[in-house]
Amino acid sequence: MKNFSIIVLSIIFISIIQSVSGQSDSTKELQMDLIVTDGQKVILFTSFAIAVIGLFVYLARDIILRKKTPYDSTEFDSKNDKTYEKYHSDWSDDYEELGSRKNSKEENEFRITSQNFSLPDYYKILEIPQDATRDEIKKQYRHLAKKIHPDKNKDEKSEEVMVQINKAYEILSNEELRKKYDMYLNRD
């Protein structure tokens, strides 16, 4: 590193000496006329034009190479109204605002029904224990659906019972909903 700095300093020193000696030598007159032919002008202009076009292509490469999607080919109102797109974007759904708490529709339903003491016991509806596995839930649901389905059972209440069985299976077969349901069920 020390040798490199010495070389740089010596080059700077030599260039200063040459420029000072060139300025002090006023007896010599330099004759420097720049002569450019028409062919050279054309070459200079075309090379400059190619450089400018290349620069624009380089800067616009993302727009040029972007793959077109079905969204690009159709006319949507959101294309005209950028504020709609800004506030209704799929990207914003992933983030939760600080201090806010997103509750799902089912969680709100669990909370309200548990406050009213009307939260149904889906385990009793499906006739399974609370520690039942997913396969046991599925097996029992299919058994009850075959037995109580309104097409096979002509009872008047079979439709209502089938709706309850479907709702119970929907909640208990989904792991997240089952955890939330168990949390509200055990509060009672």
C-alpha positions in Angstrom: 0.0 0.0 0.0 2.9 2.3 0.8 4.5 1.7 -2.6 1.2 2.4 -4.4 0.9 5.8 -2.6 4.5 6.7 -3.5 3.8 5.8 -7.2 0.6 7.9 -7.2 2.4 10.9 -5.6 5.3 10.7 -8.1 2.9 10.6 -11.1 1.1 13.7 -9.7 4.4 15.5 -9.1 5.6 14.7 -12.6 2.3 15.9 -14.2 2.5 19.2 -12.2 6.1 19.8 -13.4 5.1 19.1 -17.0 2.2 21.5 -16.8 4.3 24.3 -15.2 7.0 23.8 -17.8 4.5 23.8 -20.6 3.0 27.1 -19.4 6.4 28.8 -18.9 7.5 27.9 -22.5 5.7 30.7 -24.3 8.1 30.9 -27.1 6.7 27.8 -28.8 3.4 28.3 -30.3 1.3 25.3 -30.8 -0.8 25.0 -33.8 -3.7 22.8 -33.0 -6.5 23.0 -35.4 -9.1 20.3 -35.1 -10.2 19.0 -38.5 -13.1 16.6 -38.6 -14.4 15.2 -41.9 -18.0 14.5 -42.7 -17.4 10.8 -42.4 -16.0 11.2 -38.9 -19.0 13.4 -38.0 -21.4 10.6 -39.1 -19.5 8.0 -37.1 -19.5 10.2 -34.0 -23.2 11.0 -34.3 -24.2 7.3 -34.8 -22.1 6.1 -32.0 -23.6 8.8 -29.7 -27.1 7.8 -30.8 -26.4 4.1 -30.2 -25.1 5.0 -26.7 -28.2 7.0 -25.9 -30.6 4.3 -27.2 -28.6 1.6 -25.3 -28.9 3.7 -22.1 -32.7 4.0 -22.5 -33.1 0.3 -23.2 -31.0 -0.5 -20.1 -33.1 1.8 -17.9 -36.4 0.4 -19.4 -35.3 -3.3 -19.3 -37.8 -4.2 -16.5 -40.7 -2.8 -18.4 -39.6 -4.4 -21.7 -39.0 -7.8 -20.2 -42.0 -8.0 -17.9 -44.3 -10.9 -18.5 -47.9 -9.9 -19.4 -50.6 -11.2 -17.1 -54.4 -11.5 -17.7 -54.7 -8.4 -15.5 -52.8 -6.4 -18.1 -55.1 -7.5 -21.0 -58.4 -6.7 -19.3 -59.9 -3.4 -18.3 -60.5 -3.1 -14.6 -61.8 -0.1 -12.6 -58.8 -0.5 -10.3 -56.5 0.3 -13.1 -58.1 3.7 -13.4 -58.4 4.3 -9.7 -54.9 3.9 -8.2 -56.1 4.7 -4.7 -58.4 1.6 -4.8 -55.5 -0.6 -5.8 -53.4 1.0 -3.1 -55.8 0.2 -0.3 -57.3 -3.0 -1.6 -54.1 -4.8 -2.6 -53.4 -8.4 -1.7 -50.0 -7.4 -0.3 -51.6 -5.4 2.5 -53.6 -8.4 3.7 -50.5 -10.1 5.0 -49.6 -7.4 7.4 -51.4 -6.6 10.6 -51.4 -3.1 11.8 -49.8 -2.3 15.1 -52.3 -2.4 17.9 -55.1 -4.0 15.9 -56.2 -7.6 16.2 -57.8 -9.4 13.3 -60.6 -11.8 14.3 -62.0 -14.2 11.8 -65.7 -14.6 11.3 -65.7 -17.9 13.1 -63.7 -16.5 16.1 -66.2 -13.7 16.4 -69.1 -16.2 16.3 -67.4 -18.3 19.0 -66.9 -15.3 21.2 -70.5 -14.1 20.9 -72.1 -17.5 21.4 -69.8 -18.3 24.3 -70.9 -15.0 25.9 -74.5 -15.9 25.4 -73.9 -19.4 26.7 -75.2 -20.8 23.4 -72.0 -22.2 22.0 -72.9 -25.7 20.7 -70.7 -28.6 21.7 -69.6 -29.9 18.4 -67.9 -32.9 20.0 -71.4 -34.1 21.3 -73.0 -33.4 17.9 -70.4 -35.6 16.2 -70.4 -38.0 19.1 -66.7 -38.1 19.5 -64.3 -37.4 22.5 -62.4 -34.1 22.6 -59.1 -35.7 22.0 -60.3 -37.3 18.7 -57.8 -37.4 15.8 -58.6 -35.9 12.4 -59.2 -39.3 10.9 -61.6 -40.3 13.7 -63.5 -37.0 13.1 -63.7 -37.7 9.4 -64.8 -41.3 9.9 -67.5 -40.3 12.4 -68.7 -37.4 10.1 -69.1 -39.8 7.2 -71.0 -42.3 9.3 -73.4 -39.7 10.6 -73.8 -38.1 7.2 -74.8 -41.5 5.7 -77.2 -42.1 8.6 -78.9 -38.7 8.9 -78.7 -37.3 5.3 -82.1 -35.9 4.3 -82.2 -38.1 1.1 -81.9 -41.3 3.2 -83.7 -40.2 6.3 -87.2 -38.7 5.8 -87.4 -37.2 9.3 -88.4 -33.6 9.5 -85.4 -32.5 11.6 -82.8 -34.4 9.5 -82.0 -31.2 7.5 -81.3 -29.2 10.7 -79.3 -32.0 12.2 -77.3 -32.3 9.0 -76.5 -28.6 9.0 -75.2 -28.9 12.6 -73.1 -32.0 11.6 -71.7 -30.1 8.7 -70.8 -27.1 10.8 -69.2 -29.3 13.5 -67.1 -31.1 10.9 -66.1 -27.8 9.3 -64.9 -26.5 12.6 -63.3 -29.6 14.1 -61.5 -30.7 10.9 -59.7 -27.4 10.6 -56.8 -27.3 13.1 -56.8 -23.5 13.6 -60.6 -23.3 14.1 -60.5 -26.3 16.4 -57.9 -24.6 18.6 -60.0 -21.4 18.8 -63.2 -23.4 19.4 -61.6 -25.4 22.2 -60.4 -22.2 23.8 -63.9 -20.7 23.8 -65.5 -24.1 24.8 -63.2 -24.5 27.8 -64.0 -20.9 29.1 -67.5 -22.0 30.1 
